[in-house]
Amino acid sequence: MPIDFRTDPSRYRHWRLACEGPVATLSMDVDPAASLFPECELKLNSYDLGVDIELADAVQRLRFEHPEVRVVVLRSAKPAVFCAGANIRMLGRASHGHKVNFCKFTNETRIAIEEAAAESHQPWLAVLHAPAAGGGYELALACAHIMLIDDRRAAVSLPEVPLLGVLPATGGLTRLTDKRRVRRDRADVFCTTEEGVRGRRAQEWGLIDELVPPSRWEDAVAARAGALAATSDRPAEARGIALTPLERSITDTTIDYPHLHVALDRPGKRATFTLRGPDRAPADLHAEGAASWPLAAARALDDAILHLRINEASLGLWVLRTEGDPATILATDTLLAADDWLAREIRLFWKRVLKRLDVSSRSLIALIEPGSCFAGTLAELAFVADRAVMHAGAEGNAPARLTLGACNFGSYKMGNGLTRLATRFLGAPDAEAAAHAAIGQALDADSADALGLITESIDPIDWDDTIRLLLDERASFSPDALSALEANLRFAGPETMETRIFGRLSAWQNWVFQRPGAAGDAGALHRYGSGTKPEFDPERV
């Protein structure tokens, strides 16, 4: 059965969400019998992709449906454990592709939690009343503040190396050094100590922020939540936007949403996304809510990306097309630039969706054709792409045009901290300045090419044959080599915690997941709990 990323609180099996004024409490209460994998019991608040799908939904709803919430308290509903991390039985049984996509999605969710604090001013507070191991501690690491009870039992640990022969796969290694500034040698000790670290040492090493005795625990949690809430500017009296169920229909060859059509060409190993612009700019983002074009289109594109990544792995080429009126997109972008909590959240959502495209291991080709609307926010799709090719002629009254907006120069930064145009023109500030001077101009193929905004301008006579050859050739290359090529070329410029997580840590984990010491019949993932030690190849490579 395909995995569905659509859910809502009424269908949660693993989380409880309660909102009281400025404070929301999200309690982890994993149902052991509700794993995506048959016969996999999710003991001790261990999790699989299904648990994280619900978490990602909660992160999203807290930002859109609860503007009054100024702090999120993350805690466990289990008395003896905070979270034991990713379920080991699941990791042992999952395909390599599932493991990698699972880790990628959990990474994206944790980065969204960090963005909630930094951009939406909705910080998360991790409340560890019991042991937090592996991915459980990594979840806490994504929060703005970590509290640990000082009862000689609660500890934090990243035991993956000594226990499973793999790495902490959702950013733990990188967050220790880059975010929490834990000393390298101490991090080495911590990550090779199965039982972890507790109490005063955990605080001294910077693994937690606050150590609290049991006698003051609940009072200290309430006080810290109040202090964090006081730092937020989220509007106390605002009404949230209900994220109504996402409309979607799927056939063997198509996926359809109100503003997005995806054609699945399995013989051609590709999926073609056609994102349709709005008929009009929204009159009022608040009044239209989830039905407003910018929010509805972002939700559709996000769901399609996730669905294809996990359920259609053989479609390695994604073709990006648009349709509509560029002027209407630019008018919508003007609304999104407003100093308003909802406009901010929709902008940040588009930022996350575009970053999800950045880190998808698929070749991305943008086709800028007559009738397309690569303008403003939708112009980012051309800059996300590995190649953007543009039709140099006109058909009827809708010639191919590319139109830049102010949002292309700051609203949608990549994981490297730069805009896609700044990344494109790295080391060439004059080129970026020339592009900035062209904001609002409907650029034809020659003008877009002269500004360096497209890969190639193609004559109408040659368009069909050139595009066919381009797509066929791309689909014929080694998928493994393309994934590595694209991941290395897309993130020029400075390295950040986020690029290290997706580029370095994830790449190494991808490699480790395939090695016999982890995934082989005698590997650690398969022998865990059997009483038999795993076998490791002693040769370093």
C-alpha positions as CSV (number, residue, x, y, z in Angstrom):
1,M,0.0,0.0,0.0
2,P,1.3,3.5,-0.8
3,I,2.2,5.6,2.2
4,D,-0.1,8.6,2.6
5,F,1.4,11.8,4.2
6,R,-2.1,13.3,4.8
7,T,-3.4,13.2,8.3
8,D,-5.1,15.3,11.0
9,P,-5.3,15.3,14.8
10,S,-8.5,13.2,14.8
11,R,-6.5,10.4,13.2
12,Y,-3.4,10.6,15.3
13,R,-2.3,7.3,16.8
14,H,0.9,8.5,18.4
15,W,0.5,12.1,19.6
16,R,-1.8,14.1,21.8
17,L,-2.0,17.9,21.2
18,A,-3.5,20.3,23.7
19,C,-3.5,24.1,23.5
20,E,-4.1,26.4,26.4
21,G,-3.7,30.0,25.5
22,P,-0.1,30.7,24.6
23,V,1.1,27.2,25.6
24,A,0.7,24.1,23.5
25,T,1.6,20.7,24.9
26,L,2.5,17.9,22.4
27,S,2.7,14.6,24.1
28,M,4.4,11.6,22.5
29,D,2.3,8.5,23.2
30,V,3.2,6.0,20.5
31,D,0.7,3.2,19.9
32,P,3.0,0.0,19.9
33,A,0.5,-1.8,17.5
34,A,0.2,1.0,14.9
35,S,3.5,0.6,13.0
36,L,3.6,0.9,9.2
37,F,5.4,-2.4,9.3
38,P,3.4,-5.5,10.2
39,E,4.7,-7.4,13.2
40,C,6.9,-4.4,14.2
41,E,6.0,-3.3,17.8
42,L,6.8,0.3,18.5
43,K,7.9,-0.2,22.1
44,L,9.1,2.6,24.5
45,N,7.9,5.4,22.3
46,S,10.1,4.2,19.5
47,Y,9.0,5.5,16.1
48,D,8.7,4.8,12.4
49,L,7.7,7.0,9.5
50,G,4.1,7.0,10.5
51,V,4.9,8.6,13.9
52,D,6.9,11.3,12.2
53,I,4.1,12.0,9.6
54,E,1.9,12.9,12.5
55,L,4.6,15.0,14.1
56,A,5.1,16.9,10.9
57,D,1.4,17.5,10.7
58,A,1.3,18.8,14.2
59,V,4.2,21.2,13.5
60,Q,2.3,22.6,10.5
61,R,-1.0,22.9,12.3
62,L,0.5,24.7,15.3
63,R,1.8,27.4,13.0
64,F,-1.4,27.8,10.9
65,E,-4.2,26.9,13.2
66,H,-2.9,28.3,16.4
67,P,-1.3,31.7,16.0
68,E,-2.0,32.4,19.7
69,V,0.5,29.6,20.7
70,R,3.8,31.1,21.6
71,V,5.6,28.0,22.9
72,V,5.3,24.3,22.4
73,V,6.1,21.9,25.2
74,L,7.2,18.6,23.9
75,R,7.0,15.8,26.4
76,S,6.2,12.1,26.7
77,A,3.0,10.5,27.9
78,K,4.9,7.3,28.9
79,P,6.1,7.3,32.5
80,A,9.3,5.4,32.0
81,V,10.7,6.8,28.8
82,F,10.8,10.0,26.7
83,C,11.6,8.3,23.4
84,A,13.8,5.4,22.5
85,G,14.4,6.7,19.0
86,A,13.8,5.0,15.6
87,N,12.4,1.5,15.9
88,I,15.3,-0.9,15.4
89,R,13.1,-3.8,14.0
90,M,11.7,-1.4,11.5
91,L,15.2,-0.3,10.4
92,G,16.2,-3.9,10.1
93,R,13.2,-4.8,7.9
94,A,12.9,-1.6,5.8
95,S,14.4,-1.4,2.3
96,H,17.4,0.8,1.8
97,G,15.2,3.3,0.0
98,H,12.7,3.5,2.8
99,K,15.4,4.0,5.4
100,V,16.9,6.8,3.5
101,N,13.6,8.5,2.8
102,F,12.6,8.0,6.4
103,C,15.7,9.8,7.6
104,K,15.3,12.6,5.1
105,F,11.7,13.3,6.2
106,T,12.6,13.2,9.9
107,N,15.4,15.6,9.2
108,E,13.1,18.0,7.3
109,T,10.6,17.8,10.2
110,R,13.2,18.7,12.8
111,I,14.5,21.6,10.7
112,A,10.9,22.8,10.5
113,I,10.7,22.7,14.3
114,E,13.9,24.9,14.4
115,E,12.4,27.2,11.8
116,A,9.3,27.6,13.9
117,A,11.4,29.1,16.7
118,A,13.6,31.2,14.4
119,E,11.1,32.5,11.9
120,S,7.6,32.0,13.3
121,H,8.6,32.9,16.9
122,Q,7.1,29.7,18.2
123,P,9.9,28.0,20.1
124,W,9.7,24.3,21.3
125,L,10.7,23.2,24.8
126,A,11.8,19.6,25.2
127,V,10.9,18.2,28.6
128,L,12.8,15.1,29.4
129,H,11.4,13.3,32.5
130,A,13.0,10.0,31.5
131,P,15.7,8.6,29.1
132,A,15.9,10.0,25.6
133,A,17.9,7.8,23.3
134,G,19.0,8.0,19.7
135,G,16.3,9.7,17.6
136,G,14.5,10.6,20.8
137,Y,17.4,12.8,21.9
138,E,17.7,14.1,18.3
139,L,14.1,15.3,18.5
140,A,15.0,17.1,21.7
141,L,18.1,18.6,20.0
142,A,15.8,20.3,17.5
143,C,14.1,22.2,20.3
144,A,15.1,25.7,21.5
145,H,15.6,24.5,25.1
146,I,16.1,21.1,26.7
147,M,15.2,20.4,30.3
148,L,16.3,17.1,32.0
149,I,15.1,15.8,35.4
150,D,17.9,15.1,37.8
151,D,16.8,11.8,39.2
152,R,19.8,9.6,38.5
153,R,17.7,7.7,35.9
154,A,17.0,10.1,33.1
155,A,19.8,10.3,30.6
156,V,20.4,11.5,27.0
157,S,22.3,9.2,24.6
158,L,23.2,8.7,21.0
159,P,23.9,4.9,21.1
160,E,23.7,4.1,17.4
161,V,27.4,3.5,16.8
162,P,28.1,1.0,19.6
163,L,24.6,-0.5,19.5
164,L,23.6,-0.7,15.9
165,G,26.7,0.0,13.8
166,V,25.0,3.1,12.2
167,L,25.0,6.8,12.8
168,P,22.5,9.1,14.5
169,A,20.6,9.8,11.3
170,T,18.4,12.8,12.1
171,G,21.1,15.5,12.6
172,G,22.3,14.5,16.1
173,L,26.1,14.5,15.3
174,T,25.9,17.9,13.5
175,R,23.6,19.5,16.1
176,L,26.0,18.5,18.9
177,T,28.9,20.4,17.3
178,D,27.3,23.1,15.2
179,K,24.3,24.0,17.3
180,R,25.1,23.2,20.9
181,R,28.9,23.7,20.4
182,V,29.8,20.5,22.3
183,R,33.5,19.9,22.2
184,R,34.7,17.4,19.6
185,D,36.3,15.0,22.1
186,R,33.3,15.1,24.4
187,A,31.0,14.5,21.5
188,D,33.2,11.5,20.6
189,V,32.9,10.0,24.1
190,F,29.1,10.7,24.2
191,C,28.5,9.1,20.8
192,T,30.4,5.9,21.7
193,T,28.9,5.4,25.1
194,E,25.8,3.2,24.9
195,E,24.3,4.3,28.2
196,G,24.7,8.0,27.5
197,V,25.2,10.9,30.0
198,R,23.0,12.1,32.8
199,G,22.8,14.8,35.4
200,R,25.4,17.4,36.0
201,R,27.7,16.1,33.3
202,A,25.0,16.4,30.7
203,Q,24.6,20.0,31.6
204,E,28.3,20.8,31.9
205,W,29.0,19.3,28.4
206,G,26.2,21.3,26.9
207,L,24.0,18.3,26.0
208,I,21.0,19.9,27.8
209,D,20.2,23.5,28.9
210,E,18.6,22.9,32.3
211,L,18.8,20.3,35.0
212,V,15.9,20.3,37.5
213,P,15.3,18.2,40.7
214,P,12.2,16.1,40.8
215,S,10.7,18.3,43.6
216,R,10.6,21.4,41.3
217,W,10.0,19.6,38.0
218,E,6.5,20.7,37.0
219,D,6.9,24.2,38.4
220,A,10.2,24.6,36.5
221,V,8.5,23.4,33.3
222,A,5.7,25.9,33.6
223,A,8.1,28.7,34.5
224,R,10.4,27.9,31.5
225,A,7.4,27.7,29.1
226,G,6.2,31.1,30.3
227,A,9.6,32.6,29.9
228,L,9.9,31.3,26.3
229,A,6.3,32.5,25.5
230,A,7.2,36.0,26.7
231,T,9.8,36.3,23.9
232,S,7.3,35.7,21.1
233,D,5.4,38.2,19.0
234,R,2.7,35.8,17.9
235,P,-0.7,37.5,18.0
236,A,-2.7,36.5,21.1
237,E,-6.1,37.4,19.6
238,A,-5.7,36.2,16.0
239,R,-7.9,33.4,14.6
240,G,-6.1,30.5,13.0
241,I,-6.6,29.0,9.6
242,A,-8.1,25.5,9.5
243,L,-6.0,23.2,7.3
244,T,-8.9,21.4,5.8
245,P,-8.4,17.9,4.2
246,L,-6.3,18.1,1.1
247,E,-8.1,17.2,-2.1
248,R,-6.3,14.6,-4.2
249,S,-7.2,11.9,-6.8
250,I,-4.7,9.3,-8.0
251,T,-4.8,7.0,-11.0
252,D,-2.1,4.7,-12.4
253,T,-0.9,7.6,-14.5
254,T,-1.9,10.8,-12.8
255,I,-2.1,12.6,-9.5
256,D,-4.5,15.6,-9.4
257,Y,-5.0,18.4,-7.0
258,P,-7.1,21.6,-7.5
259,H,-4.0,23.5,-8.7
260,L,-1.5,20.8,-9.6
261,H,-1.5,18.0,-12.2
262,V,1.2,15.3,-12.1
263,A,1.6,13.0,-15.1
264,L,3.4,9.7,-14.4
265,D,5.3,8.3,-17.3
266,R,6.8,5.0,-16.1
267,P,8.3,3.9,-19.5
268,G,10.0,7.4,-19.6
269,K,11.0,7.2,-15.9
270,R,9.6,10.6,-15.3
271,A,6.9,12.6,-13.6
272,T,5.7,15.9,-15.1
273,F,4.4,18.5,-12.6
274,T,2.1,21.2,-14.0
275,L,1.4,23.8,-11.4
276,R,-1.5,26.1,-12.3
277,G,-1.5,29.7,-11.2
278,P,-4.5,31.4,-9.7
279,D,-7.3,32.9,-11.7
280,R,-7.1,36.0,-9.5
281,A,-5.1,37.2,-6.5
282,P,-6.7,36.4,-3.2
283,A,-9.0,39.1,-1.9
284,D,-8.2,38.3,1.7
285,L,-5.8,35.5,2.8
286,H,-7.5,35.2,6.1
287,A,-11.0,35.0,4.7
288,E,-10.1,32.4,2.0
289,G,-8.0,30.4,4.5
290,A,-6.7,27.0,3.2
291,A,-8.5,27.6,-0.1
292,S,-6.4,30.6,-1.0
293,W,-4.2,29.8,-3.9
294,P,-0.8,30.3,-2.3
295,L,-1.6,28.0,0.6
296,A,-3.5,25.4,-1.4
297,A,-0.8,25.3,-4.1
298,A,2.0,24.9,-1.6
299,R,0.1,22.1,0.2
300,A,-0.5,20.3,-3.1
301,L,3.1,20.6,-4.2
302,D,4.4,19.4,-0.9
303,D,2.2,16.4,-0.8
304,A,3.1,15.4,-4.4
305,I,6.8,15.6,-3.6
306,L,6.5,13.4,-0.5
307,H,4.2,10.9,-2.3
308,L,6.6,10.5,-5.3
309,R,9.7,10.3,-3.1
310,I,8.5,7.4,-1.1
311,N,6.0,5.6,-3.4
312,E,7.4,6.2,-6.9
313,A,11.2,5.7,-6.6
314,S,11.7,4.6,-10.2
315,L,10.5,8.0,-11.6
316,G,13.9,9.6,-11.3
317,L,13.2,12.6,-13.5
318,W,10.8,15.4,-12.5
319,V,9.8,17.9,-15.2
320,L,8.5,21.2,-13.8
321,R,5.9,23.2,-15.8
322,T,3.6,26.1,-14.9
323,E,0.5,27.6,-16.4
324,G,-1.3,30.9,-15.8
325,D,-1.0,34.7,-15.7
326,P,2.3,36.0,-14.4
327,A,0.7,39.3,-13.3
328,T,-1.6,37.4,-11.0
329,I,1.3,35.6,-9.4
330,L,3.1,38.8,-8.7
331,A,-0.1,40.4,-7.2
332,T,-0.4,37.4,-4.9
333,D,3.3,37.7,-3.9
334,T,2.5,41.3,-2.9
335,L,-0.1,40.0,-0.4
336,L,2.5,37.5,0.9
337,A,5.0,40.3,1.6
338,A,2.6,41.9,4.1
339,D,3.6,42.3,7.7
340,D,1.0,39.7,8.9
341,W,1.3,36.4,10.7
342,L,-0.5,34.4,8.1
343,A,1.4,35.9,5.1
344,R,4.6,35.1,7.0
345,E,3.5,31.5,7.5
346,I,2.6,31.0,3.9
347,R,5.9,32.4,2.8
348,L,7.8,30.1,5.2
349,F,5.7,27.2,4.0
350,W,6.8,27.9,0.4
351,K,10.3,28.2,1.6
352,R,10.1,24.7,3.1
353,V,8.5,23.2,0.1
354,L,11.2,24.6,-2.2
355,K,13.9,23.3,0.1
356,R,12.2,19.8,0.0
357,L,12.7,20.0,-3.8
358,D,16.3,21.0,-3.3
359,V,17.1,17.8,-1.3
360,S,15.0,15.4,-3.4
361,S,17.2,12.8,-5.1
362,R,15.5,13.4,-8.5
363,S,16.7,15.2,-11.6
364,L,14.7,18.5,-12.0
365,I,14.2,20.0,-15.4
366,A,12.1,23.2,-15.8
367,L,10.4,23.9,-19.1
368,I,9.6,27.5,-19.7
369,E,7.0,27.5,-22.5
370,P,4.4,29.7,-24.1
371,G,1.6,30.1,-21.6
372,S,3.7,29.3,-18.6
373,C,3.9,31.6,-15.5
374,F,7.4,31.3,-14.1
375,A,7.0,34.6,-12.2
376,G,7.8,35.6,-8.6
377,T,7.3,32.6,-6.3
378,L,6.8,30.2,-9.3
379,A,10.0,31.5,-10.9
380,E,11.8,29.7,-8.0
381,L,10.9,26.4,-9.7
382,A,13.2,27.4,-12.6
383,F,16.0,28.2,-10.1
384,V,15.4,25.0,-8.1
385,A,15.9,23.0,-11.3
386,D,19.2,21.4,-12.4
387,R,18.4,22.9,-15.8
388,A,15.9,25.4,-17.0
389,V,15.2,25.6,-20.8
390,M,13.1,28.3,-22.4
391,H,11.1,28.3,-25.6
392,A,12.4,31.2,-27.8
393,G,9.2,31.8,-29.8
394,A,5.6,32.6,-29.2
395,E,2.3,30.8,-29.8
396,G,-0.8,32.9,-30.1
397,N,-0.9,35.6,-27.4
398,A,1.1,33.8,-24.7
399,P,4.8,33.8,-25.5
400,A,7.2,32.3,-23.0
401,R,8.3,34.8,-20.4
402,L,10.2,34.7,-17.1
403,T,9.4,37.4,-14.6
404,L,11.4,38.1,-11.4
405,G,9.8,39.4,-8.2
406,A,11.2,40.8,-5.0
407,C,10.6,37.5,-3.3
408,N,13.3,35.9,-5.5
409,F,15.9,38.0,-3.6
410,G,15.2,37.0,0.0
411,S,12.0,35.2,0.8
412,Y,13.0,31.7,-0.2
413,K,16.6,31.0,1.0
414,M,18.1,27.6,0.6
415,G,19.7,25.4,3.3
416,N,23.0,27.2,2.6
417,G,21.5,30.5,3.8
418,L,21.6,32.1,0.4
419,T,18.8,32.7,-2.2
420,R,18.9,30.5,-5.2
421,L,19.9,33.5,-7.4
422,A,22.7,34.3,-5.0
423,T,23.8,30.7,-5.2
424,R,23.5,30.7,-9.0
425,F,25.6,33.8,-9.3
426,L,28.1,32.9,-6.5
427,G,31.2,35.1,-7.0
428,A,29.4,37.3,-9.6
429,P,27.6,40.1,-7.6
430,D,27.2,42.2,-10.8
431,A,25.1,39.4,-12.4
432,E,22.9,39.2,-9.3
433,A,22.5,43.0,-9.3
434,A,21.6,43.0,-13.0
435,A,18.9,40.4,-12.3
436,H,17.6,42.5,-9.4
437,A,17.3,45.5,-11.8
438,A,15.0,43.4,-14.0
439,I,12.4,42.8,-11.3
440,G,8.9,43.0,-12.8
441,Q,10.0,42.8,-16.4
442,A,8.5,40.0,-18.6
443,L,11.8,38.6,-19.9
444,D,11.8,36.8,-23.2
445,A,14.2,33.9,-23.9
446,D,17.1,36.1,-25.2
447,S,16.8,38.5,-22.2
448,A,16.6,35.7,-19.7
449,D,19.6,34.0,-21.3
450,A,21.6,37.2,-21.3
451,L,21.0,37.6,-17.6
452,G,22.0,34.1,-16.9
453,L,18.6,33.0,-15.6
454,I,18.1,30.0,-17.8
455,T,20.3,27.2,-19.1
456,E,19.4,27.3,-22.7
457,S,17.1,29.2,-25.2
458,I,15.6,26.8,-27.8
459,D,14.2,27.8,-31.2
460,P,10.6,26.8,-31.7
461,I,11.5,24.6,-34.7
462,D,13.8,22.5,-32.5
463,W,11.8,22.6,-29.3
464,D,10.0,19.2,-29.4
465,D,13.1,17.2,-30.6
466,T,15.5,19.0,-28.2
467,I,13.2,18.4,-25.2
468,R,12.7,14.8,-26.1
469,L,16.4,14.1,-26.4
470,L,17.1,16.0,-23.2
471,L,14.7,14.0,-21.1
472,D,15.5,10.7,-22.7
473,E,19.2,11.2,-22.2
474,R,18.8,12.3,-18.6
475,A,16.6,9.2,-17.8
476,S,19.3,6.9,-19.4
477,F,22.1,7.9,-16.9
478,S,22.9,6.1,-13.7
479,P,20.4,7.1,-11.1
480,D,23.1,6.7,-8.4
481,A,25.6,8.9,-10.2
482,L,22.9,11.5,-10.8
483,S,21.9,11.6,-7.2
484,A,25.5,12.2,-6.2
485,L,26.0,14.7,-9.0
486,E,22.9,16.8,-8.2
487,A,23.5,16.8,-4.4
488,N,27.0,18.2,-4.9
489,L,26.1,20.8,-7.5
490,R,23.0,22.3,-5.9
491,F,24.5,23.7,-2.8
492,A,27.4,25.9,-3.8
493,G,28.6,28.5,-1.3
494,P,28.8,28.4,2.5
495,E,28.3,25.3,4.5
496,T,25.7,25.5,7.2
497,M,24.4,23.1,9.8
498,E,21.5,22.3,7.4
499,T,23.8,21.5,4.4
500,R,26.0,19.4,6.7
501,I,23.0,17.4,7.8
502,F,21.7,16.8,4.3
503,G,25.0,16.7,2.5
504,R,27.5,15.1,4.8
505,L,25.7,13.3,7.6
506,S,22.9,11.9,5.3
507,A,25.4,10.9,2.6
508,W,27.5,8.9,5.1
509,Q,24.5,7.3,6.7
510,N,23.2,6.3,3.2
511,W,26.6,4.6,2.7
512,V,26.6,3.0,6.2
513,F,23.0,1.7,5.7
514,Q,24.3,-0.4,2.7
515,R,27.3,-1.9,4.4
516,P,27.2,-5.5,5.7
517,G,28.2,-4.4,9.2
518,A,24.8,-2.7,9.5
519,A,22.5,-4.2,7.0
520,G,24.1,-7.6,6.2
521,D,22.6,-10.9,7.6
522,A,25.3,-10.8,10.3
523,G,25.0,-7.0,10.7
524,A,24.0,-5.1,13.8
525,L,20.5,-4.2,12.6
526,H,19.6,-7.8,12.0
527,R,21.3,-9.3,15.1
528,Y,20.1,-6.7,17.5
529,G,18.3,-8.4,20.4
530,S,19.3,-11.9,19.3
531,G,22.2,-12.3,21.8
532,T,24.6,-12.8,19.0
533,K,27.3,-10.2,18.3
534,P,27.3,-8.6,14.9
535,E,30.2,-9.2,12.6
536,F,32.2,-6.1,11.3
537,D,34.6,-6.1,8.4
538,P,37.8,-4.8,10.0
539,E,39.1,-3.1,6.8
540,R,38.6,0.7,6.8
541,V,37.5,2.1,3.4
